[in-house]
Amino acid sequence: MVRDTLPNGSQFVSATGDSGFSCSQAGGVVTCSGGTLLNGASGHITINTHAPSATGLYTNAVAVDPNNTIAERSEANNTASASISVIYWY
């Protein structure tokens, strides 16, 4: 499972994944599940949104295996976030 918490004010458009992932969105959180990856393999999930309509710094946060249901050597590397400045020119 992959869970992506979208920045406040952004508008969800769509989400798709390969490797068997199926994605849905509710309340600004995109959840993709059902994917199957072999050890060491990678998959791709694409989430499309519209930027928030106000100038500001926005952070997008994502977690892989957010419920820690898959045993692995390190649970500490399952999250990431990125911030972006949105500037509107009028």
MOPAC internal coordinates of N, CA, C and O (Angstrom, degrees):
PM7 1SCF
backbone

  N    0.0000 0     0.00 0     0.00 0    0    0    0
  C    1.4444 1     0.00 0     0.00 0    1    0    0
  C    1.5243 1   108.69 1     0.00 0    2    1    0
  O    1.2310 1   121.73 1   -37.26 1    3    2    1
  N    1.3211 1   114.30 1   142.74 1    3    2    1
  C    1.4583 1   122.06 1   174.57 1    5    3    2
  C    1.5220 1   106.53 1  -126.61 1    6    5    3
  O    1.2310 1   120.81 1   -47.98 1    7    6    5
  N    1.3480 1   116.05 1   132.02 1    7    6    5
  C    1.4616 1   120.45 1  -179.66 1    9    7    6
  C    1.5220 1   108.33 1  -124.57 1   10    9    7
  O    1.2310 1   120.60 1   -57.22 1   11   10    9
  N    1.3328 1   116.45 1   122.78 1   11   10    9
  C    1.4608 1   122.47 1  -178.59 1   13   11   10
  C    1.5251 1   108.75 1  -117.71 1   14   13   11
  O    1.2310 1   120.79 1   -63.67 1   15   14   13
  N    1.3300 1   116.10 1   116.33 1   15   14   13
  C    1.4540 1   121.57 1   176.96 1   17   15   14
  C    1.5216 1   107.92 1   -90.42 1   18   17   15
  O    1.2310 1   120.74 1   -68.03 1   19   18   17
  N    1.3219 1   116.20 1   111.97 1   19   18   17
  C    1.4591 1   121.20 1  -176.23 1   21   19   18
  C    1.5250 1   110.63 1   -73.86 1   22   21   19
  O    1.2310 1   120.38 1   -28.11 1   23   22   21
  N    1.3314 1   116.88 1   151.89 1   23   22   21
  C    1.4627 1   119.88 1   177.63 1   25   23   22
  C    1.5255 1   111.14 1   -61.65 1   26   25   23
  O    1.2310 1   120.87 1   -34.64 1   27   26   25
  N    1.3357 1   115.94 1   145.36 1   27   26   25
  C    1.4612 1   119.97 1   176.36 1   29   27   26
  C    1.5197 1   110.08 1   -55.78 1   30   29   27
  O    1.2310 1   120.65 1   -42.89 1   31   30   29
  N    1.3023 1   116.36 1   137.11 1   31   30   29
  C    1.4586 1   121.83 1   177.60 1   33   31   30
  C    1.5132 1   114.64 1    89.12 1   34   33   31
  O    1.2310 1   119.46 1   166.73 1   35   34   33
  N    1.3269 1   118.65 1   -13.27 1   35   34   33
  C    1.4601 1   119.30 1   177.99 1   37   35   34
  C    1.5259 1   109.11 1   -77.05 1   38   37   35
  O    1.2310 1   121.03 1   -24.49 1   39   38   37
  N    1.3105 1   115.63 1   155.51 1   39   38   37
  C    1.4616 1   121.45 1  -178.78 1   41   39   38
  C    1.5205 1   109.31 1  -114.27 1   42   41   39
  O    1.2310 1   120.80 1   -61.24 1   43   42   41
  N    1.3224 1   116.08 1   118.76 1   43   42   41
  C    1.4549 1   122.14 1   179.14 1   45   43   42
  C    1.5251 1   109.56 1   -65.35 1   46   45   43
  O    1.2310 1   120.65 1   -43.05 1   47   46   45
  N    1.3477 1   116.37 1   136.95 1   47   46   45
  C    1.4658 1   122.58 1   176.69 1   49   47   46
  C    1.5287 1   109.69 1  -113.55 1   50   49   47
  O    1.2310 1   120.06 1   123.65 1   51   50   49
  N    1.3361 1   117.48 1   -56.35 1   51   50   49
  C    1.4637 1   120.55 1  -177.66 1   53   51   50
  C    1.5232 1   110.14 1  -164.00 1   54   53   51
  O    1.2310 1   121.31 1   -16.74 1   55   54   53
  N    1.3331 1   115.10 1   163.26 1   55   54   53
  C    1.4667 1   121.18 1   174.83 1   57   55   54
  C    1.5214 1   108.22 1  -149.37 1   58   57   55
  O    1.2310 1   121.20 1   -46.25 1   59   58   57
  N    1.3194 1   115.32 1   133.75 1   59   58   57
  C    1.4637 1   121.13 1   177.90 1   61   59   58
  C    1.5242 1   108.63 1  -138.30 1   62   61   59
  O    1.2310 1   121.27 1   -24.44 1   63   62   61
  N    1.3188 1   115.18 1   155.56 1   63   62   61
  C    1.4514 1   119.49 1   177.88 1   65   63   62
  C    1.5107 1   111.07 1  -143.58 1   66   65   63
  O    1.2310 1   120.93 1   -23.87 1   67   66   65
  N    1.3306 1   115.83 1   156.13 1   67   66   65
  C    1.4558 1   120.24 1   173.65 1   69   67   66
  C    1.5245 1   108.34 1  -100.00 1   70   69   67
  O    1.2310 1   119.36 1     8.25 1   71   70   69
  N    1.2841 1   118.82 1  -171.75 1   71   70   69
  C    1.4698 1   124.68 1   178.45 1   73   71   70
  C    1.5244 1   112.93 1    58.30 1   74   73   71
  O    1.2310 1   120.12 1  -153.63 1   75   74   73
  N    1.3397 1   117.38 1    26.37 1   75   74   73
  C    1.4534 1   121.68 1   176.63 1   77   75   74
  C    1.5184 1   115.40 1    88.65 1   78   77   75
  O    1.2310 1   119.37 1  -176.37 1   79   78   77
  N    1.3293 1   118.81 1     3.63 1   79   78   77
  C    1.4606 1   120.92 1   179.36 1   81   79   78
  C    1.5234 1   110.98 1   -71.22 1   82   81   79
  O    1.2310 1   121.23 1   -42.35 1   83   82   81
  N    1.3161 1   115.25 1   137.65 1   83   82   81
  C    1.4573 1   123.62 1   174.34 1   85   83   82
  C    1.5183 1   106.54 1  -119.96 1   86   85   83
  O    1.2310 1   120.08 1   -47.48 1   87   86   85
  N    1.3373 1   117.45 1   132.52 1   87   86   85
  C    1.4622 1   120.92 1  -172.69 1   89   87   86
  C    1.5259 1   111.78 1  -119.49 1   90   89   87
  O    1.2310 1   121.51 1   -32.99 1   91   90   89
  N    1.3399 1   114.71 1   147.01 1   91   90   89
  C    1.4587 1   121.96 1   174.53 1   93   91   90
  C    1.5185 1   108.00 1  -143.13 1   94   93   91
  O    1.2310 1   120.60 1   -13.52 1   95   94   93
  N    1.3302 1   116.45 1   166.48 1   95   94   93
  C    1.4559 1   121.71 1  -178.36 1   97   95   94
  C    1.5158 1   109.45 1  -135.40 1   98   97   95
  O    1.2310 1   120.50 1   -41.91 1   99   98   97
  N    1.3083 1   116.65 1   138.09 1   99   98   97
  C    1.4636 1   122.17 1   173.95 1  101   99   98
  C    1.5180 1   108.39 1  -151.45 1  102  101   99
  O    1.2310 1   120.46 1   -50.20 1  103  102  101
  N    1.3099 1   116.72 1   129.80 1  103  102  101
  C    1.4587 1   121.10 1   175.66 1  105  103  102
  C    1.5122 1   114.86 1    59.14 1  106  105  103
  O    1.2310 1   119.70 1  -147.73 1  107  106  105
  N    1.3249 1   118.18 1    32.27 1  107  106  105
  C    1.4582 1   121.21 1   179.39 1  109  107  106
  C    1.5206 1   114.63 1    80.79 1  110  109  107
  O    1.2310 1   120.35 1  -169.78 1  111  110  109
  N    1.3328 1   116.94 1    10.22 1  111  110  109
  C    1.4648 1   120.81 1   177.57 1  113  111  110
  C    1.5221 1   108.46 1  -119.03 1  114  113  111
  O    1.2310 1   120.77 1   -57.65 1  115  114  113
  N    1.3246 1   116.14 1   122.35 1  115  114  113
  C    1.4625 1   122.20 1   177.38 1  117  115  114
  C    1.5252 1   107.50 1   -95.43 1  118  117  115
  O    1.2310 1   120.60 1   -52.80 1  119  118  117
  N    1.3302 1   116.46 1   127.20 1  119  118  117
  C    1.4559 1   121.65 1   178.67 1  121  119  118
  C    1.5146 1   108.80 1  -120.34 1  122  121  119
  O    1.2310 1   120.69 1   -54.04 1  123  122  121
  N    1.3197 1   116.29 1   125.96 1  123  122  121
  C    1.4619 1   122.06 1   177.41 1  125  123  122
  C    1.5225 1   107.32 1  -118.54 1  126  125  123
  O    1.2310 1   120.54 1   -51.24 1  127  126  125
  N    1.3148 1   116.57 1   128.76 1  127  126  125
  C    1.4625 1   120.38 1  -177.92 1  129  127  126
  C    1.5193 1   109.90 1  -143.36 1  130  129  127
  O    1.2310 1   121.46 1    -6.63 1  131  130  129
  N    1.3226 1   114.82 1   173.37 1  131  130  129
  C    1.4571 1   121.22 1   176.71 1  133  131  130
  C    1.5060 1   114.91 1    87.45 1  134  133  131
  O    1.2310 1   119.84 1   177.48 1  135  134  133
  N    1.3175 1   117.92 1    -2.52 1  135  134  133
  C    1.4493 1   119.98 1  -179.57 1  137  135  134
  C    1.5181 1   112.11 1   -75.03 1  138  137  135
  O    1.2310 1   121.30 1   -25.60 1  139  138  137
  N    1.3126 1   115.12 1   154.40 1  139  138  137
  C    1.4581 1   121.31 1   177.71 1  141  139  138
  C    1.5186 1   108.67 1  -128.39 1  142  141  139
  O    1.2310 1   121.03 1   -56.82 1  143  142  141
  N    1.3270 1   115.64 1   123.18 1  143  142  141
  C    1.4596 1   121.26 1   178.09 1  145  143  142
  C    1.5174 1   109.13 1  -127.97 1  146  145  143
  O    1.2310 1   120.69 1   -43.35 1  147  146  145
  N    1.3078 1   116.29 1   136.65 1  147  146  145
  C    1.4596 1   120.63 1   174.24 1  149  147  146
  C    1.5231 1   109.19 1   -74.77 1  150  149  147
  O    1.2310 1   120.30 1   -19.84 1  151  150  149
  N    1.3118 1   117.03 1   160.16 1  151  150  149
  C    1.4496 1   122.24 1   178.48 1  153  151  150
  C    1.5279 1   109.94 1   -53.91 1  154  153  151
  O    1.2310 1   120.48 1   -53.99 1  155  154  153
  N    1.3186 1   116.69 1   126.01 1  155  154  153
  C    1.4569 1   122.17 1   179.03 1  157  155  154
  C    1.5235 1   114.95 1    84.37 1  158  157  155
  O    1.2310 1   120.24 1   175.19 1  159  158  157
  N    1.3397 1   117.14 1    -4.81 1  159  158  157
  C    1.4658 1   120.42 1  -179.58 1  161  159  158
  C    1.5250 1   110.36 1   -83.79 1  162  161  159
  O    1.2310 1   120.41 1   -10.83 1  163  162  161
  N    1.3219 1   116.82 1   169.17 1  163  162  161
  C    1.4565 1   121.49 1   176.57 1  165  163  162
  C    1.5233 1   109.63 1  -132.08 1  166  165  163
  O    1.2310 1   121.17 1   -23.11 1  167  166  165
  N    1.2921 1   115.37 1   156.89 1  167  166  165
  C    1.4567 1   122.33 1   176.66 1  169  167  166
  C    1.5181 1   108.64 1  -131.78 1  170  169  167
  O    1.2310 1   120.78 1    -9.87 1  171  170  169
  N    1.3053 1   116.12 1   170.13 1  171  170  169
  C    1.4624 1   120.71 1  -178.32 1  173  171  170
  C    1.5214 1   110.17 1  -128.42 1  174  173  171
  O    1.2310 1   121.41 1   -44.80 1  175  174  173
  N    1.3147 1   114.91 1   135.20 1  175  174  173
  C    1.4523 1   122.46 1   174.33 1  177  175  174
  C    1.5191 1   106.61 1  -126.81 1  178  177  175
  O    1.2310 1   120.52 1   -48.79 1  179  178  177
  N    1.3167 1   116.62 1   131.21 1  179  178  177
  C    1.4593 1   121.84 1   179.43 1  181  179  178
  C    1.5192 1   108.74 1  -115.08 1  182  181  179
  O    1.2310 1   120.87 1   -55.24 1  183  182  181
  N    1.3230 1   115.94 1   124.76 1  183  182  181
  C    1.4608 1   121.97 1   178.87 1  185  183  182
  C    1.5226 1   107.71 1  -119.60 1  186  185  183
  O    1.2310 1   120.79 1   -55.93 1  187  186  185
  N    1.3250 1   116.10 1   124.07 1  187  186  185
  C    1.4555 1   121.91 1   179.55 1  189  187  186
  C    1.5304 1   109.59 1  -108.09 1  190  189  187
  O    1.2310 1   121.05 1   -48.07 1  191  190  189
  N    1.3302 1   115.59 1   131.93 1  191  190  189
  C    1.4618 1   121.24 1   177.30 1  193  191  190
  C    1.5217 1   109.33 1  -138.32 1  194  193  191
  O    1.2310 1   121.43 1   -13.79 1  195  194  193
  N    1.3255 1   114.86 1   166.21 1  195  194  193
  C    1.4620 1   121.46 1   167.67 1  197  195  194
  C    1.5197 1   106.46 1   -99.24 1  198  197  195
  O    1.2310 1   120.37 1   -39.62 1  199  198  197
  N    1.3153 1   116.90 1   140.38 1  199  198  197
  C    1.4585 1   121.78 1  -179.02 1  201  199  198
  C    1.5240 1   110.37 1   -63.87 1  202  201  199
  O    1.2310 1   120.67 1   -26.44 1  203  202  201
  N    1.3343 1   116.32 1   153.56 1  203  202  201
  C    1.4620 1   119.44 1   174.65 1  205  203  202
  C    1.5292 1   110.22 1   -57.28 1  206  205  203
  O    1.2310 1   120.44 1   -26.45 1  207  206  205
  N    1.3107 1   116.77 1   153.55 1  207  206  205
  C    1.4673 1   120.58 1  -174.79 1  209  207  206
  C    1.5211 1   113.13 1   -92.21 1  210  209  207
  O    1.2310 1   119.83 1  -162.99 1  211  210  209
  N    1.3173 1   117.92 1    17.01 1  211  210  209
  C    1.4584 1   121.56 1   177.02 1  213  211  210
  C    1.5234 1   109.21 1  -130.30 1  214  213  211
  O    1.2310 1   121.12 1   -37.14 1  215  214  213
  N    1.3271 1   115.47 1   142.86 1  215  214  213
  C    1.4531 1   120.88 1   176.00 1  217  215  214
  C    1.5268 1   109.11 1   -61.95 1  218  217  215
  O    1.2310 1   120.66 1   -42.71 1  219  218  217
  N    1.3281 1   116.35 1   137.29 1  219  218  217
  C    1.4632 1   119.72 1   178.00 1  221  219  218
  C    1.5066 1   111.57 1   166.57 1  222  221  219
  O    1.2310 1   120.97 1    -2.06 1  223  222  221
  N    1.3331 1   115.75 1   177.94 1  223  222  221
  C    1.4499 1   123.16 1   176.62 1  225  223  222
  C    1.5210 1   107.74 1   -99.09 1  226  225  223
  O    1.2310 1   120.37 1   -56.16 1  227  226  225
  N    1.3254 1   116.89 1   123.84 1  227  226  225
  C    1.4550 1   122.36 1  -175.89 1  229  227  226
  C    1.5220 1   109.61 1  -121.43 1  230  229  227
  O    1.2310 1   120.98 1   -38.88 1  231  230  229
  N    1.3308 1   115.73 1   141.12 1  231  230  229
  C    1.4598 1   121.63 1  -178.72 1  233  231  230
  C    1.5171 1   110.36 1  -118.00 1  234  233  231
  O    1.2310 1   121.01 1   -47.77 1  235  234  233
  N    1.3194 1   115.67 1   132.23 1  235  234  233
  C    1.4590 1   123.15 1   175.64 1  237  235  234
  C    1.5243 1   106.88 1  -108.46 1  238  237  235
  O    1.2310 1   120.44 1   -50.31 1  239  238  237
  N    1.3383 1   116.76 1   129.69 1  239  238  237
  C    1.4660 1   121.14 1  -178.35 1  241  239  238
  C    1.5207 1   109.91 1  -122.40 1  242  241  239
  O    1.2310 1   120.80 1   -41.49 1  243  242  241
  N    1.3357 1   116.08 1   138.51 1  243  242  241
  C    1.4621 1   121.12 1  -179.17 1  245  243  242
  C    1.5311 1   109.53 1  -134.17 1  246  245  243
  O    1.2310 1   121.46 1   -33.56 1  247  246  245
  N    1.3366 1   114.82 1   146.44 1  247  246  245
  C    1.4673 1   120.67 1   177.89 1  249  247  246
  C    1.5226 1   109.03 1  -133.48 1  250  249  247
  O    1.2310 1   120.89 1   -45.35 1  251  250  249
  N    1.3257 1   115.89 1   134.65 1  251  250  249
  C    1.4559 1   123.03 1   174.05 1  253  251  250
  C    1.5265 1   106.67 1  -100.24 1  254  253  251
  O    1.2310 1   120.15 1   -45.43 1  255  254  253
  N    1.3075 1   117.33 1   134.57 1  255  254  253
  C    1.4654 1   121.89 1  -176.25 1  257  255  254
  C    1.5302 1   110.25 1    52.06 1  258  257  255
  O    1.2310 1   120.24 1  -124.40 1  259  258  257
  N    1.3512 1   117.15 1    55.60 1  259  258  257
  C    1.4655 1   120.85 1  -173.83 1  261  259  258
  C    1.5308 1   114.21 1   -63.12 1  262  261  259
  O    1.2310 1   119.68 1   158.34 1  263  262  261
  N    1.3084 1   118.21 1   -21.66 1  263  262  261
  C    1.4607 1   121.61 1  -179.77 1  265  263  262
  C    1.5297 1   112.23 1   -96.95 1  266  265  263
  O    1.2310 1   120.63 1  -174.33 1  267  266  265
  N    1.3445 1   116.41 1     5.67 1  267  266  265
  C    1.4714 1   122.94 1  -179.56 1  269  267  266
  C    1.5270 1   112.51 1    51.52 1  270  269  267
  O    1.2310 1   120.83 1  -132.11 1  271  270  269
  N    1.3219 1   116.02 1    47.89 1  271  270  269
  C    1.4655 1   120.67 1  -179.50 1  273  271  270
  C    1.5218 1   112.77 1   -88.30 1  274  273  271
  O    1.2310 1   120.02 1   165.89 1  275  274  273
  N    1.3315 1   117.57 1   -14.11 1  275  274  273
  C    1.4538 1   121.67 1  -179.52 1  277  275  274
  C    1.5258 1   108.48 1  -108.60 1  278  277  275
  O    1.2310 1   120.66 1   -59.98 1  279  278  277
  N    1.3151 1   116.35 1   120.02 1  279  278  277
  C    1.4649 1   120.16 1   179.02 1  281  279  278
  C    1.5243 1   109.34 1   -69.18 1  282  281  279
  O    1.2310 1   120.99 1   -45.83 1  283  282  281
  N    1.3119 1   115.71 1   134.17 1  283  282  281
  C    1.4593 1   120.76 1   178.42 1  285  283  282
  C    1.5207 1   109.52 1  -152.07 1  286  285  283
  O    1.2310 1   120.83 1   -12.04 1  287  286  285
  N    1.3315 1   116.03 1   167.96 1  287  286  285
  C    1.4663 1   120.35 1  -177.26 1  289  287  286
  C    1.5158 1   112.98 1   -63.73 1  290  289  287
  O    1.2310 1   120.00 1   141.64 1  291  290  289
  N    1.3169 1   117.60 1   -38.36 1  291  290  289
  C    1.4642 1   120.63 1  -177.58 1  293  291  290
  C    1.5197 1   110.27 1  -134.92 1  294  293  291
  O    1.2310 1   120.64 1   -61.97 1  295  294  293
  N    1.3060 1   116.38 1   118.03 1  295  294  293
  C    1.4639 1   121.64 1   174.41 1  297  295  294
  C    1.5263 1   110.35 1   -86.60 1  298  297  295
  O    1.2310 1   120.40 1   173.12 1  299  298  297
  N    1.3324 1   116.84 1    -6.88 1  299  298  297
  C    1.4600 1   121.31 1  -173.69 1  301  299  298
  C    1.5254 1   113.89 1   -78.84 1  302  301  299
  O    1.2310 1   119.65 1   170.42 1  303  302  301
  N    1.3265 1   118.28 1    -9.58 1  303  302  301
  C    1.4650 1   119.88 1  -176.54 1  305  303  302
  C    1.5268 1   112.40 1  -111.55 1  306  305  303
  O    1.2310 1   120.13 1  -151.52 1  307  306  305
  N    1.3128 1   117.35 1    28.48 1  307  306  305
  C    1.4651 1   120.95 1  -175.50 1  309  307  306
  C    1.5263 1   113.94 1  -100.58 1  310  309  307
  O    1.2310 1   119.75 1  -174.38 1  311  310  309
  N    1.3253 1   118.08 1     5.62 1  311  310  309
  C    1.4566 1   120.25 1   179.48 1  313  311  310
  C    1.5227 1   110.18 1  -128.78 1  314  313  311
  O    1.2310 1   121.43 1   -25.25 1  315  314  313
  N    1.3172 1   114.87 1   154.75 1  315  314  313
  C    1.4590 1   121.42 1   175.57 1  317  315  314
  C    1.5195 1   108.30 1  -154.65 1  318  317  315
  O    1.2310 1   121.07 1   -23.82 1  319  318  317
  N    1.3131 1   115.55 1   156.18 1  319  318  317
  C    1.4624 1   119.61 1   175.12 1  321  319  318
  C    1.5193 1   108.34 1  -147.21 1  322  321  319
  O    1.2310 1   121.74 1   -22.29 1  323  322  321
  N    1.3122 1   114.27 1   157.71 1  323  322  321
  C    1.4558 1   121.12 1   177.49 1  325  323  322
  C    1.5177 1   108.21 1  -143.83 1  326  325  323
  O    1.2310 1   120.98 1   -38.01 1  327  326  325
  N    1.3211 1   115.74 1   141.99 1  327  326  325
  C    1.4622 1   120.93 1   178.98 1  329  327  326
  C    1.5160 1   109.54 1  -114.24 1  330  329  327
  O    1.2310 1   121.42 1   -32.53 1  331  330  329
  N    1.3189 1   114.88 1   147.47 1  331  330  329
  C    1.4574 1   120.60 1   178.79 1  333  331  330
  C    1.5210 1   109.25 1  -141.59 1  334  333  331
  O    1.2310 1   121.15 1   -38.26 1  335  334  333
  N    1.3200 1   115.41 1   141.74 1  335  334  333
  C    1.4639 1   119.96 1   175.92 1  337  335  334
  C    1.5122 1   109.35 1   -90.17 1  338  337  335
  O    1.2310 1   120.96 1   -49.85 1  339  338  337
  N    1.3060 1   115.76 1   130.15 1  339  338  337
  C    1.4655 1   121.70 1   175.96 1  341  339  338
  C    1.5162 1   106.79 1  -106.70 1  342  341  339
  O    1.2310 1   120.59 1   -56.32 1  343  342  341
  N    1.3243 1   116.47 1   123.68 1  343  342  341
  C    1.4635 1   121.66 1   179.69 1  345  343  342
  C    1.5215 1   108.36 1  -125.62 1  346  345  343
  O    1.2310 1   120.80 1   -56.32 1  347  346  345
  N    1.2980 1   116.07 1   123.68 1  347  346  345
  C    1.4654 1   120.65 1   177.52 1  349  347  346
  C    1.5058 1   108.99 1  -101.76 1  350  349  347
  O    1.2310 1   121.41 1   -48.44 1  351  350  349
  N    1.3170 1   114.90 1   131.56 1  351  350  349
  C    1.4667 1   122.08 1   177.44 1  353  351  350
  C    1.5111 1   107.55 1  -105.08 1  354  353  351
  O    1.2310 1   120.87 1   -54.92 1  355  354  353
  N    1.2808 1   115.93 1   125.08 1  355  354  353
  C    1.4708 1   120.44 1  -179.14 1  357  355  354
  C    1.4892 1   110.87 1  -106.70 1  358  357  355
  O    1.2310 1   120.10 1   180.00 1  359  358  357

